[in-house]
Amino acid sequence: MNTLALVWLGVLTLLSLGMLLLPFVPACFATRQAGSKNADNKAHKDDDWLTPVELMRQQIEHEFAALLSATRNSGSSRGSRRNGTHFIVLGPDDHLAAHLSPSSRKLDSWVIAARHLDLPGEMQCSRPLYAQARATIAHDASIRTVLSAHDVVLGTYARVRRWAHADRRLDAAEGAALYGCASAGGEITLARRVRFERLLAPRIVFGKLAAPSPPVAPTRQPATLPSHAHVLDQRCLIQGDWHLAAATEIQADVVVEGDVRLASNSCLRGSLRASGAVWLETGASVLGAIVAEGGVHLAAHCSIKGPLVCLGALSLGSGSVIGSAQQATSISAHQIRVEAGCITHGAVWARRGGEVLAGSRE
Amino acid sequence: MKNIIIATREAWLRTFRASPFKREERLRARKVWLRFASGLLLAALISSLLWFCLPSLAWLWSGQFEFWQDRIGGEHLGLLGHGYFAPAQRLAAILGLPAPLIKLRLFFEVTPYSLNPQNWQWQVLASLLLVAASFLGPLRRLGPALTWLRLIAGLHVLCLALSWFRGAPLIRHSEHLLALQHFNISLLLITPFLLACSFYLMESSWRRRITGSAAIVLYQIATLPFQVLAHSLLLHLLGPLAAPLLFLLFGPAMSVLAFAALFGWVMSREKPRAIRQRTDAAAPQAEQLVL
């Protein structure tokens, strides 16, 4: 093979390699971009729930900021966005009902309110709602999303289809349904028979709170681990079921291959992992996390400090407290049933659904 | 009694009350079916166009082969012969269409056809030594790639053993190159239907559908001759014993991998509206909730 043929052979080799590697070039660029994005995002916590909220805030600021400031002087306006969807921008003293015909029950426009937004009852909205002050969703209304810079108030049997966010407070009246995600910067209050899926707020109150009773510091005796427990450092493995007697406390991180029952006024100073179900009787407390493969059942006035994760159903008795104002936590369960008077701090995630019960079990 | 009434009312509302979202869902389902039907139509159009252009494409590929043969080949390399794209004729017979005569060029068959025992023994020894060396210290740094190395070496030993028992190479040059071209042309013809069942369902813009499909199809048309040329050269250099390994690793598997990579790129292209939203708005500072 002469020199020229070798040169052509080299050209052919380069061309073949280039053609072979060409489809993988976009993947290389994407991998590099993902790497730099991860480096940039390390300072931020990954919080998927706020992404649609921030996206809507951006859209409002980008598309409606000028209109909102104009409506303060000129009153409300209507129009359509670039993609053809309609919008209504309400001035500070305008009411949405004035823009709707009395018999209409459907609203297919974005509603952006410069102050309060009052959605009439039994309305069905398929577009986002935004209010710079309080957003009130009346009874039996069905909305897709709502964002308020102040408070969101949902009337009886109102339904939120995707998400609702209030920068201060979100109140849901009896029978309301919060599908998707409901979040607030301050507090979420759910009345009885409210159904929910995901909640996120520094303080979440379920039902009506009972009058606070004066705190009584229970006297507890130190408890001992069962004789068959395996202890390593501060961790303890117990084969079979475990029962912590009433008015006792123990300091350990416990892994139980069975069911766990903490009797009334007992205290576990540590975390708990159970392959079965967990029962906490009245006044019991866990100063750590609970992870259970079965269900978790809390009686009245229980308290848990750390995350609570269970694969089964979770029931919270009245007056139970999960997390604290100083340290928010998260709750995740397949199904959650909460009695009135419970308080949680942080995130509540019910994969199948959650409900605030109507009355006490007792 | 009050609870029963409330529960009954809620069940009634959930079951019988017409929700506007049900109408939305019905409309959405209809859109998906329309998109699928339009995707199938586009796929049929593209496949038909490719079918009728196959003789021209075969002529183009033959021209490329001759171009390279004139520059690389000499008295030691020559045109082996040609074959026909048999699946086209079978499919045409089934569909009752005129069968396009697609002539596929094959060349660079010069290496002696018979099995060379010395060559065979040397290759077995080299493969076994490679597998043994992979368990030793220096090569362990390769990490997960070691598994692939062992797999390739083991595969090669297996093919050599089969060839030895058969008394002849497992695959002839002509069969190797013909099978490669058959596979690539078949993949080219079914590519539009693969896209119809996936990409066209996600993408409603006709412009993006056509540009995405064109990118994949043009890549396949441009790459086929280079792949066949590379295989021909490697077979010429390594001999017929390397043919099974070459076919398994760098034959249809490579074509499918390239298709998957291009498919991923086409599916992940950002839509213009998303680009506008991303570039117009400043990135927000996400709130942090410590859990």
HADDOCK unambig.tbl for C-alpha pairs under 7 A between the chains (distance, minus, plus):
assign (segid A and resid 5 and name CA) (segid B and resid 71 and name CA) 5.75 0.50 0.50
assign (segid A and resid 5 and name CA) (segid B and resid 72 and name CA) 4.65 0.50 0.50
assign (segid A and resid 8 and name CA) (segid B and resid 71 and name CA) 6.34 0.50 0.50
assign (segid A and resid 8 and name CA) (segid B and resid 72 and name CA) 6.17 0.50 0.50
assign (segid A and resid 9 and name CA) (segid B and resid 72 and name CA) 6.06 0.50 0.50
assign (segid A and resid 16 and name CA) (segid B and resid 226 and name CA) 5.45 0.50 0.50
assign (segid A and resid 16 and name CA) (segid B and resid 227 and name CA) 6.90 0.50 0.50
assign (segid A and resid 16 and name CA) (segid B and resid 230 and name CA) 6.99 0.50 0.50
assign (segid A and resid 19 and name CA) (segid B and resid 223 and name CA) 6.21 0.50 0.50
assign (segid A and resid 23 and name CA) (segid B and resid 258 and name CA) 5.72 0.50 0.50
assign (segid A and resid 23 and name CA) (segid B and resid 261 and name CA) 5.51 0.50 0.50
assign (segid A and resid 23 and name CA) (segid B and resid 262 and name CA) 5.29 0.50 0.50
assign (segid A and resid 24 and name CA) (segid B and resid 261 and name CA) 5.92 0.50 0.50
assign (segid A and resid 26 and name CA) (segid B and resid 265 and name CA) 6.36 0.50 0.50
assign (segid A and resid 44 and name CA) (segid B and resid 286 and name CA) 6.98 0.50 0.50
assign (segid A and resid 45 and name CA) (segid B and resid 288 and name CA) 6.01 0.50 0.50
assign (segid A and resid 54 and name CA) (segid B and resid 284 and name CA) 6.92 0.50 0.50
assign (segid A and resid 58 and name CA) (segid B and resid 281 and name CA) 6.48 0.50 0.50
assign (segid A and resid 328 and name CA) (segid B and resid 290 and name CA) 6.45 0.50 0.50
assign (segid A and resid 328 and name CA) (segid B and resid 291 and name CA) 5.34 0.50 0.50
assign (segid A and resid 329 and name CA) (segid B and resid 291 and name CA) 4.45 0.50 0.50
assign (segid A and resid 330 and name CA) (segid B and resid 291 and name CA) 6.20 0.50 0.50
assign (segid A and resid 346 and name CA) (segid B and resid 291 and name CA) 6.75 0.50 0.50
